[in-house]
């Protein structure tokens, strides 16, 4: 039997299906069609979770501008009683001694002194200063005390080269180190704000620690995204918590906490895309002339110009579907025309170009570049499945929310989707290049996917892609032949069985690019497939896929899955991921291999790189596209290379359109 329920979120109604194994009612599949019992049955969660999740304001850390000038002999910094930053130019001495103290703090009548020789205590002004006797257990983790701070609860915090010491008012000591979440144990400075949050300076950057708060407690801030230098010598934080100043080996740094929302971040990224991330209508990363004060930028060609532009077309189409904002429609239209340009460049209907360049530039390229029929441009050949995947995502979202409501736009979209789909189908589900040969990754045919020992890894993904392509083409054109091909691939060539194992896992290599391509294809087909048995199989495949990648909190993948199982999806984790993605899309040095709170996998990734056992928050690592390996700890960057940011816009507007994210006060 089939249990059916309608669940309404915002303005979107989701039809959830939970079917038994023998349910055939309403399905076109032939009697006796069976799927192998190789994955868990699809069981959507039925619950009372509150959706949409409000787009509440949150704090984002950014590198602030420092206007203060410090003397060359500055050894420390602090805020005066008027809230102004001031320099400390000489070290203090312990009472009755010439011993230099690194810091001192008073809790009640007791004064604590930090020195290179240990922690010293003076219980009252009339008592002598004595050295604390125990270290490591009933005291700080090391004898060298670099810094001290006290919070409003009477807790003493002691920084050392071996971690953070914490003494509670009852006299109990505890060491906080890497296993507790402290990213760097070489603590050099501590400052506490009025909310008892600690800014910690280390030999490798700064750390914000929220010891008394629920949720995320550790925030690692290193590299030029946040600081001028990573060797922090002193910290001063305003009582309100922002700004925080850091005296570093490269000068004075400042971190501001800016209140923003997901919507405000989306608007800032879209504005920047239209300012400096379009080339011939295509959306792409750019190179800045100066990372801090750019006056010009350069955009080159990219093998994935079509896919990255499709990200943006889909995002703005969903934005228009959610808001009816005319600027979103125009932005999506600009990108869609650029995708049509890629489809038309070769002169062969359906043979899509990877990229295009003006003839003056293109003729200087290698043999992979070919002139367009009119000679005005050059187009790049050997187009991959990535581009085709992206084009169909753009086809579906643009048609659904924009093109089908305008006769001229509708005709153009249908003409292009028909040309591309016919070209693939007529060539045996392969992408044939200008030279009559198949492109390297342009295969979706049964013989390759089902019989080739060397392409079995792609069997699930490419089966999913072709089914999704055909479903989109049938939906847009209404032409039954695409549905006939769709059904034949399922019944005669077991593509639906292949889809169950779309996600490959150990001992196969983990391919994060294939994860991205799968969810690009999952989205249209999950919205369009209504047959109960086929839909159940698709849901089984996508449920297995999301369960494997769930720990990464991938917002794009999560919102795709949420359209079939909103109660079972980690929507809160996806929203947290969006909040972590920096509004600043410049690529800065992000180094994490040295951290004390990480561990490395015994196995390298598919490129032989060492990877972590967990995914760090997106604001502590490199994040650009969904095809990147999020477990890689280190990425170089000088800030001149700037990503376009469409990888943020796509999941955000998908979450908004489907009612998982609230509109916010200004949305």
Phi and psi in degrees as a GROMACS rama.xvg file:
@    title "Ramachandran Plot"
@    xaxis  label "Phi"
@    yaxis  label "Psi"
@TYPE xy
-119.392  128.234  UNK-2
-101.083  124.42  UNK-3
-121.639  140.552  UNK-4
-146.073  147.263  UNK-5
-105.681  129.388  UNK-6
-121.905  128.73  UNK-7
-108.335  126.851  UNK-8
-126.131  118.728  UNK-9
59.5893  -124.892  UNK-10
-100.625  9.24644  UNK-11
-115.52  128.904  UNK-12
-103.344  129.162  UNK-13
-110.812  128.402  UNK-14
-93.6815  110.992  UNK-15
-98.0591  130.87  UNK-16
-117.86  132.179  UNK-17
-130.399  106.724  UNK-18
-116.109  147.955  UNK-19
-77.6226  166.6  UNK-20
-63.0509  -30.6684  UNK-21
-97.4166  12.9599  UNK-22
-74.1168  121.445  UNK-23
-126.173  1.22845  UNK-24
-63.0035  125.487  UNK-25
80.7572  7.83483  UNK-26
-102.036  142.548  UNK-27
-81.2817  -12.4966  UNK-28
-60.4431  141.607  UNK-29
-63.8776  150.77  UNK-30
-60.6211  135.418  UNK-31
92.6639  -5.7081  UNK-32
-66.504  127.24  UNK-33
-132.924  147.922  UNK-34
-100.958  146.553  UNK-35
-65.4525  149.338  UNK-36
-85.6218  72.7387  UNK-37
-121.155  -8.81776  UNK-38
-134.76  161.872  UNK-39
-64.0529  139.291  UNK-40
-62.3349  149.896  UNK-41
-73.6706  122.354  UNK-42
-134.051  86.5598  UNK-43
-63.2462  145.762  UNK-44
-82.2441  130.044  UNK-45
-107.086  116.791  UNK-46
-151.873  -165.215  UNK-47
-122.569  30.7115  UNK-48
-59.1214  141.864  UNK-49
-79.4513  115.113  UNK-50
-135.258  136.702  UNK-51
-78.0822  156.931  UNK-52
-78.832  127.389  UNK-53
-61.2681  144.225  UNK-54
-87.5897  70.3863  UNK-55
-73.3578  149.815  UNK-56
-61.0914  146.996  UNK-57
-143.466  162.582  UNK-58
-90.9785  135.612  UNK-59
-121.439  130.697  UNK-60
-83.245  130.865  UNK-61
-133.569  155.923  UNK-62
-75.0144  117.921  UNK-63
-86.7607  172.006  UNK-64
-94.648  130.466  UNK-65
-101.185  120.315  UNK-66
-103.896  -9.5224  UNK-67
-74.4073  145.711  UNK-68
-113.775  128.123  UNK-69
-109.651  146.185  UNK-70
-62.6094  154.852  UNK-71
-64.3574  -26.4682  UNK-72
-92.5396  21.1877  UNK-73
-65.9325  129.022  UNK-74
-113.88  -11.0237  UNK-75
-162.923  171.177  UNK-76
-139.654  154.854  UNK-77
-161.984  165.451  UNK-78
-95.9801  136.61  UNK-79
-83.5848  -176.468  UNK-80
-65.8631  -21.682  UNK-81
-90.1734  5.25187  UNK-82
79.0515  21.3517  UNK-83
-102.269  142.503  UNK-84
-74.1317  135.083  UNK-85
-135.235  154.78  UNK-86
-90.9989  146.391  UNK-87
-105.664  122.152  UNK-88
-107.759  -2.92587  UNK-89
-150.271  152.117  UNK-90
-76.9999  143.709  UNK-91
-79.4619  162.583  UNK-92
-116.131  150.111  UNK-93
-69.6383  141.154  UNK-94
-54.1982  129.422  UNK-95
72.898  18.2614  UNK-96
-153.757  159.255  UNK-97
-91.806  4.65484  UNK-98
-67.0377  128.828  UNK-99
-73.4092  136.319  UNK-100
-109.572  137.578  UNK-101
-80.256  -28.7134  UNK-102
-167.568  159.281  UNK-103
-144.544  153.377  UNK-104
-151.49  146.634  UNK-105
-115.33  129.127  UNK-106
-123.563  108.453  UNK-107
66.7933  -124.139  UNK-108
-95.2984  -7.13269  UNK-109
-91.3398  132.59  UNK-110
-111.332  131.995  UNK-111
-110.638  140.232  UNK-112
-122.637  131.729  UNK-113
-98.4775  127.093  UNK-114
-137.13  168.395  UNK-115
-70.7321  -13.3385  UNK-116
-103.577  2.62704  UNK-117
137.874  -176.883  UNK-118
-95.2559  128.839  UNK-119
-114.457  148.257  UNK-120
-132.344  135.848  UNK-121
-124.943  110.401  UNK-122
-71.7355  -36.0751  UNK-123
-144.478  166.522  UNK-124
-62.4236  -24.5048  UNK-125
-90.9699  -6.99291  UNK-126
-96.0115  155.292  UNK-127
-72.7629  159.218  UNK-128
-83.9164  125.411  UNK-129
-123.795  153.662  UNK-130
-85.2995  133.373  UNK-131
-64.335  134.038  UNK-132
-86.7163  -33.2636  UNK-133
-104.065  139.666  UNK-134
-137.378  142.389  UNK-135
95.2551  -36.3166  UNK-136
-119.623  -70.0731  UNK-137
-97.0604  45.8493  UNK-138
-178.611  -169.694  UNK-139
-60.6024  158.393  UNK-140
-72.1722  -12.1979  UNK-141
-148.492  161.183  UNK-142
-77.9386  -23.8839  UNK-143
-84.4225  114.973  UNK-144
-104.893  113.357  UNK-145
-89.0236  -24.1337  UNK-146
-161.94  157.137  UNK-147
-140.973  150.871  UNK-148
-157  156.342  UNK-149
-129.835  141.795  UNK-150
-102.676  179.085  UNK-151
-70.8119  -12.3307  UNK-152
-91.0494  1.81972  UNK-153
84.0826  14.0944  UNK-154
-86.0359  134.324  UNK-155
-95.9748  132.464  UNK-156
-115.213  127.56  UNK-157
-122.957  123.61  UNK-158
-91.5988  138.75  UNK-159
-142.891  169.033  UNK-160
-69.823  -6.06985  UNK-161
-114.418  15.1915  UNK-162
125.151  -166.031  UNK-163
-108.629  130.618  UNK-164
-100.058  140.341  UNK-165
-129.623  121.425  UNK-166
-115.746  117.317  UNK-167
-83.9313  163.892  UNK-168
-57.3235  -21.8858  UNK-169
-81.9308  2.59837  UNK-170
91.6327  -0.444375  UNK-171
-80.3739  134.679  UNK-172
-104.116  147.34  UNK-173
-143.776  138.759  UNK-174
-95.0678  132.109  UNK-175
-112.982  120.824  UNK-176
-137.155  -160.002  UNK-177
-58.1522  -41.5163  UNK-178
-65.7817  -17.6679  UNK-179
-93.0569  -6.01579  UNK-180
117.119  -6.39473  UNK-181
-70.9993  114.775  UNK-182
-64.29  -38.4018  UNK-183
-131.371  127.542  UNK-184
-87.9584  -12.954  UNK-185
-82.4704  77.1684  UNK-186
-77.3269  131.496  UNK-187
-116.407  -20.5938  UNK-188
-159.933  153.01  UNK-189
-142.185  140.991  UNK-190
-141.817  143.078  UNK-191
-119.577  137.456  UNK-192
-96.831  -175.985  UNK-193
-70.7222  -14.516  UNK-194
-97.2789  12.1898  UNK-195
63.0367  33.5725  UNK-196
-96.3906  138.991  UNK-197
-104.306  127.577  UNK-198
-96.8622  123.082  UNK-199
-115.67  125.14  UNK-200
-90.74  143.307  UNK-201
-138.378  177.68  UNK-202
-70.5774  -11.8894  UNK-203
-134.759  49.1175  UNK-204
109.525  -168.636  UNK-205
-117.064  157.169  UNK-206
-136.103  131.674  UNK-207
-99.2416  127.952  UNK-208
-123.541  127.198  UNK-209
-113.986  82.9463  UNK-210
-69.6251  -21.0677  UNK-211
-110.257  11.9068  UNK-212
-111.594  152.512  UNK-213
-78.1462  161.048  UNK-214
80.4584  -150.069  UNK-215
-65.627  130.551  UNK-216
-113.08  -22.1986  UNK-217
-114.653  133.681  UNK-218
-134.725  109.075  UNK-219
-91.8542  127.336  UNK-220
-127.701  102.617  UNK-221
-143.383  164.249  UNK-222
81.5041  170.027  UNK-223
-74.7618  -4.66792  UNK-224
-61.4609  -29.8034  UNK-225
-120.979  -35.0427  UNK-226
-135.576  152.376  UNK-227
-72.5803  -28.9067  UNK-228
-147.693  155.622  UNK-229
-91.6202  -16.3946  UNK-230
-85.9289  101.221  UNK-231
-90.4385  125.104  UNK-232
-99.3963  -30.6045  UNK-233
-155.607  155.067  UNK-234
-134.064  140.426  UNK-235
-138.197  131.784  UNK-236
-126.08  136.927  UNK-237
-63.3003  148.802  UNK-238
-57.9656  -27.6246  UNK-239
-76.5142  -11.736  UNK-240
103.259  -14.6093  UNK-241
-149.127  136.111  UNK-242
-83.2776  168.026  UNK-243
-116.609  133.297  UNK-244
-108.873  148.206  UNK-245
-136.061  123.614  UNK-246
-87.2222  113.708  UNK-247
-119.551  173.841  UNK-248
-65.4955  -14.8536  UNK-249
-113.557  18.8099  UNK-250
111.544  -171.337  UNK-251
-80.0132  132.842  UNK-252
-122.242  160.465  UNK-253
-143.269  134.797  UNK-254
-116.759  122.466  UNK-255
-100.457  147.337  UNK-256
-105.151  109.687  UNK-257
-101.081  128.479  UNK-258
-79.8235  129.096  UNK-259
-147.366  -179.428  UNK-260
-132.945  168.208  UNK-261
-61.4077  -37.9482  UNK-262
-65.9937  -44.1202  UNK-263
-62.5721  -37.5545  UNK-264
-64.2944  -42.663  UNK-265
-61.5105  -41.8262  UNK-266
-64.6856  -40.7311  UNK-267
-64.8623  -41.2394  UNK-268
-68.4928  -43.072  UNK-269
-63.3323  -39.4751  UNK-270
-61.1265  -43.3272  UNK-271
-67.6863  -37.3475  UNK-272
-57.8171  -45.6631  UNK-273
-74.7837  -16.54  UNK-274
-84.5486  -39.9211  UNK-275
-151.549  25.4121  UNK-276
-131.108  28.6883  UNK-277
-123.085  135.25  UNK-278
-133.843  115.219  UNK-279
56.4353  29.3846  UNK-280
88.8965  -17.9484  UNK-281
-73.0956  145.494  UNK-282
-98.9042  128.838  UNK-283
-154.818  163.926  UNK-284
-67.7361  163.265  UNK-285
-138.732  165.658  UNK-286
-111.92  123.836  UNK-287
-89.0276  148.607  UNK-288
-72.7445  -29.0632  UNK-289
-145.448  127.598  UNK-290
-65.6325  -38.4925  UNK-291
-88.6379  -35.5155  UNK-292
-135.576  71.4411  UNK-293
-68.3546  134.559  UNK-294
-114.452  -15.2908  UNK-295
-152.17  167.366  UNK-296
-150.598  162.843  UNK-297
-131.751  136.9  UNK-298
-121.007  118.901  UNK-299
-97.476  -179.115  UNK-300
-78.1386  157.534  UNK-301
-142.46  139.613  UNK-302
-58.0446  -26.1321  UNK-303
-109.208  30.8385  UNK-304
-54.2275  -38.8672  UNK-305
-67.9659  -43.2519  UNK-306
-67.1944  -46.1911  UNK-307
-67.4496  -34.7611  UNK-308
-68.1644  -36.9753  UNK-309
-62.8605  -38.4715  UNK-310
-49.0032  -49.9576  UNK-311
-72.5827  -39.8924  UNK-312
-59.1386  -45.3323  UNK-313
-62.8869  -42.756  UNK-314
-61.2098  -47.5709  UNK-315
-73.201  -27.9077  UNK-316
-67.2002  -43.152  UNK-317
-65.8232  -36.7433  UNK-318
-60.1672  -45.3666  UNK-319
-65.0743  -38.6213  UNK-320
-62.3189  -32.9929  UNK-321
-85.2143  -33.3619  UNK-322
-120.635  -20.3686  UNK-323
59.2359  29.1908  UNK-324
-73.2089  119.646  UNK-325
-62.1205  -34.0935  UNK-326
-65.0444  -31.4183  UNK-327
-67.8594  -39.9912  UNK-328
-62.3199  -44.6251  UNK-329
-64.3888  -40.9127  UNK-330
-64.0915  -44.2485  UNK-331
-64.4603  -40.2034  UNK-332
-62.875  -40.7114  UNK-333
-59.8155  -45.6372  UNK-334
-67.4864  -37.5336  UNK-335
-67.047  -37.9016  UNK-336
-63.346  -34.4749  UNK-337
-67.3122  -36.9394  UNK-338
-67.2042  -38.6433  UNK-339
-60.8564  -37.9432  UNK-340
-59.6215  -42.8679  UNK-341
-63.8529  -35.4191  UNK-342
-72.9538  -29.434  UNK-343
-92.7679  -12.8265  UNK-344
-63.7522  -35.6882  UNK-345
-73.2649  -21.7883  UNK-346
85.6687  -8.64347  UNK-347
-104.597  113.022  UNK-348
-54.3286  122.153  UNK-349
98.7267  -16.9403  UNK-350
-87.782  101.279  UNK-351
-83.127  140.115  UNK-352
-85.8046  147.584  UNK-353
-66.5734  -46.3531  UNK-354
-156.812  171.749  UNK-355
-138.232  154.035  UNK-356
-142.282  153.146  UNK-357
-56.9241  149.908  UNK-358
-56.2166  -37.3587  UNK-359
-60.7408  -32.1836  UNK-360
-89.1495  -41.9434  UNK-361
-64.1985  -35.1481  UNK-362
-70.3697  -12.8867  UNK-363
-88.1319  -5.63943  UNK-364
-83.9114  -176.692  UNK-365
-82.0502  -172.795  UNK-366
-67.2941  -13.9877  UNK-367
-70.7775  -14.4812  UNK-368
-96.3363  133.622  UNK-369
-126.35  147.12  UNK-370
-73.0146  146.406  UNK-371
-72.7167  162.07  UNK-372
-54.2003  -33.8186  UNK-373
-89.4797  -2.94384  UNK-374
76.1663  -0.222239  UNK-375
-78.105  -24.1013  UNK-376
-134.189  167.557  UNK-377
-121.114  143.009  UNK-378
-119.986  147.498  UNK-379
-93.2276  130.744  UNK-380
-94.9481  -165.547  UNK-381
55.5647  46.4477  UNK-382
-65.037  140.434  UNK-383
-96.6029  172.05  UNK-384
-64.3565  -25.0765  UNK-385
-57.0786  -45.3581  UNK-386
-67.1982  -42.9402  UNK-387
-63.4569  -42.0817  UNK-388
-55.8533  -47.4383  UNK-389
-64.3906  -40.2155  UNK-390
-59.6987  -40.9429  UNK-391
-71.634  -33.184  UNK-392
-61.5961  -43.8548  UNK-393
-66.0924  -43.1503  UNK-394
-52.1987  -52.8502  UNK-395
-64.2012  -51.586  UNK-396
-68.489  -40.0525  UNK-397
-68.0995  -42.4098  UNK-398
-64.8998  -45.6944  UNK-399
-62.3469  -40.8864  UNK-400
-103.237  -18.1878  UNK-401
-131.132  -60.4785  UNK-402
-64.6985  -38.7628  UNK-403
-68.1346  -11.7003  UNK-404
-94.864  0.718471  UNK-405
-133.331  117.495  UNK-406
-54.44  -43.1966  UNK-407
-67.9938  -44.7975  UNK-408
-63.3404  -40.7771  UNK-409
-61.5346  -45.631  UNK-410
-62.1071  -41.8344  UNK-411
-66.9229  -42.1448  UNK-412
-64.3579  -44.5061  UNK-413
-64.3967  -40.835  UNK-414
-61.2339  -41.6622  UNK-415
-75.5485  -38.6634  UNK-416
-68.6402  -33.5264  UNK-417
-67.1823  -43.5603  UNK-418
-62.0228  -45.2131  UNK-419
-67.1697  -45.7661  UNK-420
-66.7979  -41.317  UNK-421
-61.1785  -39.9008  UNK-422
-63.452  -41.4097  UNK-423
-68.0307  -47.6189  UNK-424
-66.134  -45.7353  UNK-425
-65.7504  -21.3562  UNK-426
-101.563  27.4318  UNK-427
69.3859  38.1221  UNK-428
62.4073  38.1339  UNK-429
-131.867  155.258  UNK-430
-100.176  108.392  UNK-431
-95.0597  129.642  UNK-432
-82.4525  179.66  UNK-433
-59.3964  -25.23  UNK-434
-93.3999  8.18494  UNK-435
84.4733  -0.20851  UNK-436
-103.146  152.374  UNK-437
-67.79  140.401  UNK-438
-67.6596  160.733  UNK-439
-54.9794  -45.2269  UNK-440
-110.585  11.9686  UNK-441
-91.2752  60.5715  UNK-442
-132.074  130.42  UNK-443
-138.208  17.7553  UNK-444
-83.9729  150.311  UNK-445
-58.596  -39.5883  UNK-446
-61.9532  -45.3824  UNK-447
-69.0907  -45.5389  UNK-448
-72.5172  -33.8423  UNK-449
-98.7931  -20.9594  UNK-450
-117.356  -21.8807  UNK-451
-81.1775  122.037  UNK-452
-66.6801  -24.0649  UNK-453
-88.7885  -10.0661  UNK-454
-119.612  14.9954  UNK-455
-63.0192  -28.2874  UNK-456
-61.5984  -30.5147  UNK-457
-90.423  -1.29816  UNK-458
-58.8628  -48.1627  UNK-459
-68.749  -47.6336  UNK-460
-61.982  -50.0245  UNK-461
-71.7041  -28.9978  UNK-462
-64.4003  -44.7826  UNK-463
-59.3333  -45.4641  UNK-464
-59.777  -49.5097  UNK-465
-64.5581  -39.2318  UNK-466
-62.3817  -40.2661  UNK-467
-66.8494  -41.5287  UNK-468
-58.8272  -48.0272  UNK-469
-66.341  -36.7718  UNK-470
-65.4861  -41.837  UNK-471
-64.3158  -45.1283  UNK-472
-62.297  -42.3842  UNK-473
-65.1308  -41.6593  UNK-474
-62.6995  -43.3052  UNK-475
-76.2475  -39.0348  UNK-476
-95.6994  -27.1894  UNK-477
75.3952  6.85607  UNK-478
-79.0756  119.983  UNK-479
-63.8495  -23.9245  UNK-480
-62.5266  -32.1676  UNK-481
-69.5626  -35.8274  UNK-482
-69.078  -34.5859  UNK-483
-63.3133  -43.6562  UNK-484
-63.3553  -41.5896  UNK-485
-56.936  -48.4128  UNK-486
-68.6495  -37.2617  UNK-487
-64.9103  -42.1891  UNK-488
-64.1168  -31.954  UNK-489
-76.2876  -48.2486  UNK-490
-81.0127  -44.4488  UNK-491
-90.4635  -21.847  UNK-492
-128.942  17.2377  UNK-493
42.2361  43.4727  UNK-494
-65.8136  -31.7444  UNK-495
-67.6105  -34.7623  UNK-496
-64.795  -42.9635  UNK-497
-58.7785  -37.9315  UNK-498
-63.7287  -28.201  UNK-499
-57.3585  -32.7974  UNK-500
-112.845  42.3148  UNK-501
-56.2181  -44.5354  UNK-502
-84.2254  119.38  UNK-503
-91.4405  140.291  UNK-504
-134.685  178.622  UNK-505
-49.3895  136.346  UNK-506
-86.4012  0.788181  UNK-507
-68.9643  154.344  UNK-508
-68.2362  144.822  UNK-509
-83.8661  122.908  UNK-510
-117.105  102.636  UNK-511
-72.437  -25.1605  UNK-512
-65.6488  -39.35  UNK-513
-68.1051  -31.8165  UNK-514
-58.2249  -48.4324  UNK-515
-58.9887  -48.9985  UNK-516
-63.4329  -34.4184  UNK-517
-64.7447  -46.4477  UNK-518
-73.7128  -24.6177  UNK-519
-62.1171  -37.6972  UNK-520
-83.4757  -33.2578  UNK-521
-59.0412  -40.9854  UNK-522
-58.9838  -54.626  UNK-523
-62.4652  -43.1676  UNK-524
-69.5122  -32.2663  UNK-525
-70.7878  -26.198  UNK-526
-80.6009  -25.8585  UNK-527
-102.931  -29.7044  UNK-528
-75.7112  122.411  UNK-529
-112.192  -17.8206  UNK-530
-60.3685  127.481  UNK-531
-62.5265  -40.4715  UNK-532
-74.6469  -41.507  UNK-533
-65.1782  -43.0207  UNK-534
-63.0111  -39.4081  UNK-535
-61.3123  -42.534  UNK-536
-63.7933  -43.0061  UNK-537
-60.1312  -42.7869  UNK-538
-65.7611  -34.2347  UNK-539
-63.2902  -42.6064  UNK-540
-66.7396  -43.9661  UNK-541
-73.4159  -30.7339  UNK-542
-65.6211  -43.6468  UNK-543
-60.9893  -41.6345  UNK-544
-62.88  -48.4705  UNK-545
-67.8913  -30.9876  UNK-546
-64.5887  -32.7064  UNK-547
-74.024  -36.9571  UNK-548
-100.814  1.8598  UNK-549
-55.409  -38.1144  UNK-550
-64.1358  -16.8582  UNK-551
-81.7775  -8.31976  UNK-552
50.6614  48.8951  UNK-553
-78.8344  108.496  UNK-554
-61.6568  -40.306  UNK-555
-60.4971  -51.8765  UNK-556
-63.8329  -39.4992  UNK-557
-63.9485  -42.287  UNK-558
-71.2818  -31.8965  UNK-559
-60.853  -48.6781  UNK-560
-65.5362  -33.7458  UNK-561
-61.192  -22.1303  UNK-562
-70.007  -14.9004  UNK-563
-115.105  -17.0416  UNK-564
-149.432  67.5175  UNK-565
-63.5111  -31.7341  UNK-566
-77.4902  -25.037  UNK-567
-93.385  -10.1532  UNK-568
-84.326  151.759  UNK-569
-85.7075  69.9674  UNK-570
-65.3884  -39.7042  UNK-571
-62.2673  -40.2975  UNK-572
-64.558  -38.0461  UNK-573
-64.826  -40.6911  UNK-574
-68.5448  -37.7441  UNK-575
-62.4295  -39.6382  UNK-576
-60.3856  -42.7689  UNK-577
-64.0289  -38.2764  UNK-578
-66.2013  -32.9336  UNK-579
-75.6357  -29.8441  UNK-580
-62.5689  119.655  UNK-581
-63.3849  140.753  UNK-582
-63.0242  -36.2153  UNK-583
-69.881  113.36  UNK-584
-98.4062  13.6654  UNK-585
-72.211  147.013  UNK-586
-90.54  107.319  UNK-587
-106.431  163.035  UNK-588
-54.4584  124.528  UNK-589
-129.519  100.636  UNK-590
-114.108  128.982  UNK-591
-135.714  -2.27277  UNK-592
-61.3402  -29.6043  UNK-593
-80.2403  -8.2505  UNK-594
-65.945  146.417  UNK-595
-83.7678  -12.4008  UNK-596
-102.384  12.1551  UNK-597
-119.67  160.326  UNK-598
-136.091  158.528  UNK-599
-105.277  143.884  UNK-600
-67.1612  148.118  UNK-601
-69.6828  -22.0469  UNK-602
-108.615  137.078  UNK-603
-75.156  170.751  UNK-604
-80.0106  -174.26  UNK-605
-67.7406  -12.9051  UNK-606
-100.777  7.47872  UNK-607
81.3742  10.9585  UNK-608
-87.1803  145.827  UNK-609
-69.6484  136.737  UNK-610
-131.856  157.863  UNK-611
-81.0971  166.302  UNK-612
-88.4483  -8.30843  UNK-613
-142.795  158.36  UNK-614
-89.0641  125.475  UNK-615
-77.0185  157.676  UNK-616
-55.427  148.213  UNK-617
-63.7086  -21.4974  UNK-618
-86.322  2.67876  UNK-619
-115.235  0.472952  UNK-620
-140.426  178.505  UNK-621
-76.6978  129.958  UNK-622
-135.165  123.192  UNK-623
-132.558  -64.6816  UNK-624
-123.213  165.853  UNK-625
-78.1368  -7.41573  UNK-626
-86.5349  -6.36719  UNK-627
-80.4826  153.595  UNK-628
-79.985  111.603  UNK-629
-75.3356  -5.94346  UNK-630
-89.6838  -6.94472  UNK-631
-69.9446  128.001  UNK-632
-80.3318  -31.5656  UNK-633
-124.222  136.369  UNK-634
-137.745  128.468  UNK-635
-80.3886  157.989  UNK-636
175.7  143.901  UNK-637
-112.101  8.22172  UNK-638
88.5417  -8.43485  UNK-639
-81.4517  -25.5009  UNK-640
-86.841  119.313  UNK-641
-120.097  122.888  UNK-642
-73.1268  155.161  UNK-643
-75.0867  -29.3978  UNK-644
94.0137  1.33059  UNK-645
-63.9771  -22.8336  UNK-646
-67.1286  -20.5564  UNK-647
-83.5818  -44.4758  UNK-648
-62.4584  -36.6622  UNK-649
-61.9109  -54.9058  UNK-650
-67.4887  -33.7534  UNK-651
-61.5831  -50.8466  UNK-652
-73.8385  -24.5091  UNK-653
-66.4036  -44.5155  UNK-654
-63.2062  -37.4341  UNK-655
-67.3682  -48.8496  UNK-656
-61.8549  -41.0228  UNK-657
-85.0945  3.88841  UNK-658
81.4761  19.8691  UNK-659
-89.8618  -26.107  UNK-660
-115.643  132.922  UNK-661
-68.257  157.922  UNK-662
-71.5745  -26.9621  UNK-663
82.5477  173.286  UNK-664
-65.4632  -31.3369  UNK-665
-113.223  15.3022  UNK-666
